[in-house]
Amino acid sequence: MLDENYILDNENKYLIKEYSVTNIEEVFIQSIRAERDGASALVCAPIVSSIVEKVVTIPVVTIMPQKSTLIALKTAAKKIKS
């Protein structure tokens, strides 16, 4: 894990942890590690999000290149609530 930050939604505060990967094997490892560490959702690049959805049971949100990370994180927060 590289970094930890917080994001605020109207009434909630979420801990955001960054898990870096450099190859497809690490995508699987870090996705599973994040879920085991208690992640409520994952935010991934489009190239790996469909794979990650197959190995975890938590919501996966895809970062679209034209959207900001903040929008993707807020989408993850909405999915966690539902």
Secondary structure, DSSP 8 states (H G I E B T S, - for coil): --EEEEEEETTEEEEEEE---SSHHHHHHHHHHHHHTT-S-EEE-HHHHHHHHHH-SS-EEE--TTS-HHHHHHHHHHHHH-
